[in-house]
Structures are given as structure tokens and as C-alpha cells.
Amino acid sequence: METDGFEQLKHQIQEWLREAEKLIHQIPQTQLYAAVGAVLLTKFLLLLVEAEKTVLYYQLRDGSSHQGTVTSMEPNEGTFVLHSEMSKMGKIKPVHIVDVPGHSRLRPKLDEFLPQAAGLVFVVDALEFLPNCRAASEYLYDILTKANVVRKKIPVLILCNKVDKVTAHTKEFIRKQLEKEIDKLRTSRTALSAADIANEYTLGVPGEAFAFSQCQNKVTVAEASGLTGEMSQLEQFIREHVKA
């Protein structure tokens, strides 16, 4: 009898799983994804890229920083209502967010999600920015010259994390330093792109110092703190591209 009961329970669970799969396939394709962290947007491919982006992912999902339990070797991906909006009345549109691994060997995974992205969040560490400025600039350059980003004019948010720390750099300082580094990269990268990489685009205006305002897609800079949960500017960016 116990065996029969177990078999009935197993069949019931299988039926529930089939129903759940049907519901998942009904979710609209257009959601959210973000990434130097990169995070992608539904389709906000909220691509979270780079510094402590995984902490930001968990803050968006459930309001927890998950200190000591996060990893960045595999994408974190989910469709959910933002934690800050769970108490709102009425129908709130969920977002689809992908936390893309920032490790250099895993960055090609970003290309798998870009065709579906409605937005991209490039996360930098405002506390340890200067030692990582060159590497962050190179990765950001690669993202901003990708064919999918340029052709689709995917909006990019450069999110300065850890601004709660006293010694953190301001978003204006970070913006200017990134622009200066990307300006230096243009000379070496432009010739290489034209000769060898057919699907890449060049940045900026010839003869002028590079500025993010010259990009064909919209690039903005904002601040956040994954530790304290201050995510308002990130959430505003999300809702600009995924209407509630």
C-alpha cells in the first residue's frame, strides 16, 4: 500500500512539473538581463558585469546580499518581481535578469544573452576602481563595440557599486577615468577592428576626445550599494526599460 501511495505521489508531482513548464513557456520573451560585472533586461537582459554584481542580483531578487555564499562562475538567471515592488498593489511586471560571469574565460557567455537584451548593467567597484580601471575599460570597450549592442542600441548603465564606503570614488570621477582610458584604447583598437573584426564597431568621433555621449546607444552612470541595499538608481533604470 505504501508503494502505491508513493507511485501516486510521484505521478502527481510529475503532473505539477508539466503544468509549471507550460506556465514558464507562456512568459513573454521581452524581459531583463545585466554584467563587469555585467547584468542583462524581459527582455531586460539585465546583464550584470564585474564587481560584486551577484550581490546586486540577490538584492534585486529577495533583498538579501547573500554574503559569503555567492559565486560568479555560472550565470545566475531568473524571472521575478523586484523585491522592492513586492508590496505594491496591482499587477507588477516581472523582469528577467541574468548575472553574467565576470571571469575573463567565461565572458563569451555574454554573447549568448545579448540578442535578447533590453538593457545592460556594467558594474564597477567604486572602492577599488583605480587598480582595475584599465581592465574595466577594456571590457567596457569590447561591450560597447559589439554589433548587437550598437545595432539594437541596447542601453548601458555603468553602475558604481560600494558607494557607501567613505573612500569610494564618485560616479563622475569614474566616468571621466573610463572615458580617458577608452580614448587611449581607440587608437590601437580602431585599426584592428577595421582589419580583422567585421562585426565590431568603432567608438567616438574622429578628432575628438571620447565621451559616452558619443555612443549610438544610451550610456549612463549611476551609484549603488549592494551591501546596504541602496538600489534605487538601478531599479529606476530597470523600470525605464521594463514597464511595470
VENFEN-V135545 format. One line per field, one symbol per residue. ss: DSSP state (a for helix, b for strand, c for the rest). phi: phi as a letter, one per 30 degrees, with the letter a starting at -180 (. if undefined). burial: + if it has 24 or more other ideal C-beta (glycine too) atoms within 12 Angstrom, else -. A space follows every 10 residues. Layout:
ss=???
phi=???
burial=???
This chain:
ss=caaaaaaaaa aaaaaaaaaa aaaaaccccc cccbccbbbb ccbccbbbbb ccaaaaaaaa aacccccccc cccccbbbbb ccaaaccccc ccccbbbbbb cccaaaccaa aaaaccbcbb bbbbbcccaa aaaaaaaaaa aaaacbaaaa acccbbbbbb bccccccccc aaaaaaaaaa aaaaaaaaaa aaaaaacccb cccccccccc caaaccccbb bbbcbccccb caaaaaaaaa accc
phi=.ddddddddd dddddddddd dddddddedd bbbbb.bccc c.cddddcbi dhddddeddd dbibdheibc bbdbdcbaca deedcdcddi dcddccbbcd ecdedcdede ddceecdcab cccbdddcde dcdddddddd eeddcdeddd ddhddbcdcd diddddcddd ddddeddddd dddddedddd dddddbbdcc ccciceibdd bdddddcdbb bbbabdddid bedddddddd cbdd
burial=---------- ---------- ---------- ++++++++++ ++++++++++ ++++++++++ +-+-+----+ -+--++++++ +++++----- --++++++++ +++---+-++ +-++-+++++ +++++++-+- -++-++++++ ++++++-++- ---+++++++ +++----++- +--++-+++- +++-++--++ --+------+ ++++-----+ -+--+++-++ +++++++-++ +-+++-+++- ++--
